[in-house]
Structures are given as C-alpha cells and as structure tokens.
Amino acid sequence: MPRVVVDVMLKPEILDPQGQAVQRALPRLGFEGITDVRQGKRFELEVEGPVDDAALARIREMAETFLANTVIEDFTVRVAEQPAAGPSADAGAVA
Amino acid sequence: MRTDAPAPAPGASGSGPGLGRIGVVTFPGSLDDRDAARAVRLAGGEPVALWHREKDIRQVDAVVLPGGFSYGDYLRCGAIARFSPVMQTVIEQARIGMPVLGICNGFQVLCESHLLPGALTRNDHLHFICRDQRLRIENANTPWTVDYEQGQEITVPIKNNEGGYVAAERTLDALEAEGRIVLRYAGSNPNGSRRDIAGITNEAGNVVGLMPHPEHAVEELTGPTTEGLGFFTSVLKSLVAAS
C-alpha cells in the first residue's frame, strides 16, 4: 500500500517547551553541540488506490482541517519512499 | 444520562419566569459536565444534558462546553470534539447569537471550531497546574459576565496542562483593541498565556472561552469561593433581558 507522510511542526514563532526540555537534557546526557530542538508529530497514512494528485489534494485538505491546527502548526505532505522504488516524489510543502 | 426534567435546584424555585434552559454537552472524556450542570442549577437555571453524538440540542437557550479531555485529547485538545455531531449544531447556533461558554477543554474546542481565535498550547513550564487563581474581569458586557464589575477580581480554580493561550500578534492586538479579552490572570501567570489572557470572546460577544473553572467555585463546601457563580447567573439574566 502506498504511504503518505504528514509531518506537523509548531510554527517557528510558537514556544515549544517540550523541545526545550529535550534540548536542556542533552548536555546532561553527554550529547553536546545541539543548539535547538523542536518536537513535532508525524502521521503515516496508508492509502487505498493510487497516490495521484487528487489523493494528495485530499490528504492536504485533511492535514489542513484536522491533522494540524494551522493557527500554531505548519505541515508538510509527501509520498513515502517505497522499498525498491525510485526516489520519493515530494508533494511539496504546504504551510 | 439524559433527563428532560432535572430535579429543581435546592434553593431555586424551579418555576420562576427567568428559568433558562442551559445545555451542557457531554463528550467521551468530559469530566466537569456534572459540575457545570450543578452550577447552572445553583444559579437558578435548568441544566439540559446534551450528548456528543446527537445533533439535536433540544431547544436550549445557551450551551456550556465543560472541562475534561474530550475524545481523550488524542491528536490535540478539542480537535476531534470539534467535528462531533453536537458541535455542528452548536457552531451553527453560536454563529447566529446563541450564548456559548467553553470552560478549559471547552475553550480548546471553541478555538478548534474557529468560533474563537488563537489556540491553547502546552503550559510553558510543562507541568500540569492545579490551584486557586486570582483573575480580573476585563469585560463585564458579555452574556456570561454581566453580573460582574469591570476590573473586579475573583478567585476560582484552574487545572490544566495545555492552558497557554497563543495567537498572532495582530490577533492579540485586535482582541485588546476590541475589548474581547474577558478575563486575565491576576497575580502571576500560571502557564505562559500571551498577555496574561485567561478568557476571550468572539466579535459578537456571545461566545466566551475560559481556561479557569468557575463551575468549581459555586459552593462554599467545595470551592475556594462562590465567585464563579456569576458566569451562570449572568447568562440567565442576559437571556431574560433578551427575551
């Protein structure tokens, strides 16, 4: 089954306290050199039928109305790379 | 758990002319629906239980969306509840002027429904917070706040993990300019809410969302004060005035 990935991230101007907590923990654990961490969400959607333009448009609409709250979050939609297939077709970022 | 005729409130005659029918929605995961219904009753109104899967809101005069964790808060707080059958009717009615109060998770549902601008995000300190909070009434003209004075300070409980109010700067400026900030945190800001915002209203003024819980401050036995009751007496008074 083809798989489409929707990544949802807080907009850059929105405080991400979870990401900050992770960042603060890193040096304590011996992981140096990370100056910023942002934490997001990833949805993997298994799609019935072909992932054509119409299917991607529907998924973008789904992301915009439901998976992301576009007041505070950005999202990107892309077709997941299939094993033994060509390079992933990036459906482009939608903000 | 849906009754057409809830028992009359102790202390309320239950038959007076100003008796408003106030719907209280129960979503799976709602926790404060009983408390909200009790607050309505103590204020002298008639609470009407509304079920999330039914579009019918049974001719209520106003609706309270209570606190809790609607649909488990999976995805985001309020995100799934916003698409429930009952919310389709609530959104429709709110747009034509029905008073709606969203408390805590209910506020999150109202933001997700785009009835109110902005969003509620994770508390800046990442901790769940539960305490009695001092608040300042900034707008005593909404149907939910007419029984308060502008600038009055009240103390009611807050309890949330995702209570930080955020919106674009221009939205915040507009809220300030239009007097749409209903409630601000007084003393200290418990969760990093922008501009100490604890509650806002829509442009028409009939939809109000609050993070604090006035329904937990309506009786001396169970609340820090009874200063939350004013939200519920206000709407009853406003309904009488509008009729």
Interface residues (C-beta under 8 A of the other chain):
Chain A: L10 I14 L15 P17 Q18 A21 F66 L67 N69 V71 I72
Chain B: L75 R76 A79 F83 C111 E112 P117 G118 A119 T121 R122 N123 D124 H125 L126 G164 V166 A167 A168 G192
